[in-house]
Each structure stands twice: as structure tokens, then as C-alpha cells.
Amino acid sequence: MSARSALLIIALLAVCGRSALASDIGETDRALLARSLTDASAADLVRASDLPFCRIDATYDRDLHRITARQSLRMVNRSDQPLSDLAFHTYANAVVYHGASMTITSATVDGTSARCEEVRERTAVLVTLPGPLAPGAQADIVLAFTCTLSTTGGNYGLLASNDAVDCLYGWHPEPAVRRDGRWQLHPVGEQGDPTQNEMFHAVVSLTLPSGLQLMNSGSQVGDSAGADGSRTVVVASAFTRNVVLVIGSGFESLKKQVGDTEVVSWFHPDDQAGGKSALDTAADSLAFFEEHLGLYPYRDLDVVEVRLGPNVGGMESTGLVLIERGSYAAMRMAGDTAGMETMPSFMMATIVSHEVAHQWWYNLVGSDSFLYPWVDESLTNWTGCWYLEQRGGPISRAGGWQMCYMECASVPRARTIPINLAADAYSLLAYGGIVYGRGALMYQALRKRVGDDAFVAFLRGYHERFRYGYVRESDLLATVGEALGEDIAAWFRATWIEGDGLTQRDIMEASKPLPRR
């Protein structure tokens, strides 16, 4: 960030007073948060009048694969009713994480010891407030906790230590969403994304042994050596859904600049081909999505090679994309194919562009990925296939849509099963075939019906309207109706979402690529 931009942010915050950041973040932390944003988006901080602010001081133990930390939060009651408690996700305790764990060792509210109750099979905690928190009022919460990773795998390889790399995803108590008078605390299952968070601002100070590399959401804004040989890294992440950390050693990196954003690909030394391919796709898709969907606000975007396990190619988080090692291995085995589009390079491009698209659909526009996984996943899958169609080689141009068609065709009754069910209502096969496959083709059919210009204008408007927010299914459908017409919205919902009268020919026609713009 330029000195001029930093001064502008401080000036704007001073003019707005306490309303600029209702959590009353100190001037130092405000400046750190501004450094995680591009010059064009740093002024958005003045819009953050009621987002939670999270300050974490943590120590990482490599031998125990454990973080011990103190998390301080300033939270505003954003509802229209008084609150008697506050809820936080403790995902590490879910059975699907195979031995990972999170323990809250103490809790205080406004300096007074508070009761902390584990709920939802220990995947969330309720912190009791000393008295009703009025709408618009603020509370200061401090949670001391430990988080220990699994060493035997776990859900998507998250919260796990694999191949001498520790992946910390959902490693601290994350603020829960409150809707319709209750906390949104869903079960953590075998499919679907676990993250269900409102946006918040975070500054993390992490002390770890020297010689280790840290890859993270947000931006590294401080790095110092301790007298005992340790290293303390400060990470700032404004407008974040989740702060994810990857800790390891021996990674190599390649970088590209896209506007004010630095894109970095991290990979193991024997995976140069995959690392370069991941970087090229991440940078190019970022530029493409920015042009057509709206600004990417962050100073950094990192793509990291990790072990995620079977049935998952990648995982999104704010400003950080995780890609399964198998995609890199496939490119390594393909040999020297520089300049050629091969099946391994197509698959890498498919996965990376999908996860980069999640920076818009999941991150900038948040939604309930358990109750309505189609709201982000279907649109994300379409967006990735659109990028391949418009910017990829001959395999990619049609390959993304054909893959969606094959996924859909592999599911019995895929045409008649509603697309808007909760994640746990589908089998693993049906989840992929309907939410991802039919879901992407659903948007392709809508695009073909209304035309490119109207469809892309709808997407931009949807992003701009709900940027930094959290949508319901009804918000998306209302935007379709307002932008494209109520008759189009009714057809879209009845035929493609509910599967009423959807034919195999409809699905096949939707899978055909359109000419490049």
C-alpha cells in the first residue's frame, strides 16, 4: 500500500469516528488491516461499521501439531433483538476430522468470567453474556483455547498434518451467523463446506519455530525473530470469512502481479510444472473475474499444494486456495508438455479456476453452504467453466461443460431431484452430479435464454448488491427476478431448481459451449 493510501484510510476513519469501525479497533490494527487490501478497496473499511474484529495471539508447537492462543473479539449485536449469548464454531471437534480437537480453556465477557457451553456435539460453543446485549451494543470477549490437528487424515485433509505439512482450517473459534432469532449452527458432515461465517476482520500474531514457512489468508504485515530462535509473523486479514494457515518447509514459489494483487503459487520442488500451471490459471482467472464480476479487494492471493485426500480437488478460503497434490502429480507424470493443453493441465485449470471463482461466490458474497449449497457451489462451478470456455484451449472450451454433463448423467433421477436441498440430503454421488454438474448447466441455460450481456450484468449486480454480505436463497432468486424478469425467475426455479419438466435434451443443450466474447 502506498503511504498516500494509508493516510487516506486513517483520515477516513478519523472523520467517521467510532462508527467507522464500531469495534473501536486501535489505530495500529486499522493500519494493518488496510495493508491487506488493494488501494482501490482499502476505503471499504469505512463501511465496516458493525463487523466483528478478532485479535489472536498464538503459539504453534510443531511436535504436538498444536496451537495455543488467546482470542480477543469486539462484537456488535447486529440483530434487532437483545442477545443473551454469543456463538462460535469449534469445528475441530467434529467426528469427521478424525482426532483433531479444540478446547476453550477460559472465557471472559467485558473482563468478567463467563460460562462457555459446548453444543452441537462440541462443534460450537455458546458464551453466556452477563446481561442482555441490546441491538447495536458492543461486547468484548476473550477466549483462551488450544487446537490440536489430526495426524490420521480427516475431513478433506483440513485440520490435519499430512506429508510434513500442517493445514489449519477452522483452527480458532469462528463467529457464527445469527438468522431468524437463532444461531446458525449446522452439523459438520462428510460433504459440503464447513464454514458458515459472517465476515470479520482479523489480526493474528503467530509465534512458530524458525525454519518453517507460513502460507496464509490475508497478508503478512510483520515478521520478527525471537531471542529463543522462534519467529513471530503478523497476519492481517480484512473482510475475511476464515483465516487459514498452512505451515511447512521446503516449498518453492512463483509469483505474478495482477493489478495491485500479488498471486503466489506454492509447491513442492518436484512439482514445478504443476506450480507454474496453477499460477498461470490463478492469475489469469483472477483478472478475468475482476473484469466481468467486480473488484477483488485483497492484496494477496495464494495457491498452495497440500494433501486434501480423495474426492476433493481443492478448497477455498479468503485469499487462499488449497489444491490437492494429486493434480500436481498428474502434471509431473505427463512430462514436458510446455505449450500443450493436456488432460492433466485441463484438470488443474478446472480446479484452480473453480476455487478462484469462490473468492466471489462464498467469500465476497457469503451464503449458507449447508442448507443451500447450490447458492455458492452451482454458481461457482458455472463461473469456472465460463472462464475455461472463454480463455482455455480447445479441450477446456468444451471440457468444463461436458464434465458437468457427465457428472449429472451419472446420477439416477438427476433431472427430478431438487437442487436446493441441504448438503446432507444428497448421497456423495448426487451431491456432485446435481449441485455441481446440473447446477452449472442451470446457469448456462439461463445465460443462453437471456443473452450474455444481460446475464453478466445480473452477476455484476448480484455481487455489488451483496458484496461483503451474507445472502439467503431468496436473495439470489429475487435478484434473478429483478434483473432478468419474474417470468424468467419462475422458469429458472420451477424447471432447473425444482426439476419440474426438466428434460435430458435441456441438459444436453445447456452443455454446449458458446462463442468467445
Phi, psi and omega in degrees: 000139177288156178300323180299318180295319180297319179294324179298315180298313181298321179295317179297318179295322180294320179295319183282345178064214184296333182290342181297313172224101188299337179283003172057049179295141178295159184300324180297313180292326176300315180295323178296316179299319179299328180289344177273357182247155175289163178303322183290338185247352184299327179293345178297342179302331181289346177277352189271053188291339184223018177284144175298147172244130186239125176242120183240128172248114191228152174234132183253130178252109184293322183294321181266356184052052188222144172247133172246130191209164172236120183247119178253130180232141168247118187235140178254138174290105184269359180270178178259012179232150175299147179251140176258346179206168175234145185245144179223142176280137173234067189303331187301338182277357179294143181303325185293348178271005167053055172104352171294159182205153172225132180234125173275116184269337174198156179216136174227151174234121182052039176084359181249138179305137185232151176284138181233112186252126176280135180223174178052053179055041175070015178268004176205159175230147173249122178260117183285131179275150182293339177198168181302133177265111185291155175306131181086348180280163187240145175229146176255120183242135174237123178240122171265136186205164169234146175228125181245132182279157172283145173247013181233034179097228181119174186305110178059016183075009178276154183052043184217156174254115181225137175053038179064023176235129180258124182251115183250100183233111187080036188272350179232162179297116185258137182299131181275162176273140174246125180219141175054039175079013179211159178283139182271093184238091184271158174294156177256111186250192184280345180220161185087158182277140182283333189291128181225048193254146162292161173289148174212169174255144182219141168232121184243129173250111186245123175260128182216162180299148178294158179089356179259150176261143178239122173246138195206160164297160177070205184232141173281118185243005177197146181203118182220154180262141178265162181296334181271010180090000178280175180225135178243121181249134176255125181244128175249136180218097176277150179050060184249145170270327179197142177262117183246138180238137172236124185239128180194200178208159177082005178287143168255164182215153172229149186227152170218150177257129175238099186062234178269005183255131174265123178259126183235130175255124180250132186204163178284152189304330181273008183239043179300318183297315179293321179297318179291319179298316179298318179296313182300315181291317181299314182292316183290318180291325176300313179297319181295314181292321177300317182297320189259332186255327184138167189297139167274122192272352193263151180288335185227149167221118182248140177240122191235132174281121179218170175267110180256339178099179183291157174068014176214127181267330182197173179213134181268156166201174183295112176072009182216129180243127176258132181236131182298140184299334182301326179294324177290320179297321179297320178290325178296317181288338179288343178080197184282103180234034183307130179084354181255146173265116181244171177298317176300320180290325175297316181294320177299314180297322180298313183291313184295315181295325176298313183290326175293322177300330177297340177298335175266308184258095183136313186268289181296321172248101183277159179200174181276098185282355175265306181288323184227068182298336181294335185298322176257319188289319181295315180291323177297318181293320175299316184298319177295317179294325177298316177301313180299319180298319187273333188233352183273180177279190184298327177290315184291325187305317178254341189296323180298313180294321180294323177297319177298319179297316181293322176299316180294317183293339182281353185254119175302137179060027183298336182284338188251347179282127180302148182270350187253036175273165176293157185303321184278003178276348182255152165288167179301317180295315182293325180301313179291315185291325184266305184292318181271306185290294179297327180299315178294318180293332176300314179289328176295321177295319177297317178301316181293328182287321185259345182095154185301312185299314181293322183291314180293324176297321175300315180296315179299317180295320178298314179296313183295322182292322187246015179304131182071010183252196184216113190259157168261167174304320182295330178294317179295314181294323177296323179292323175301313181297316182292322184276325189242352179110142183294328178293322177294317180297321180294317177296315181302315183288311186293312187281309189267324180279312182270344178077023182277104179085006178292130183251163176297326178295321176303314181294319181294317180296323180294335185278359180274131182291157176258161178299155177288144180287000000 
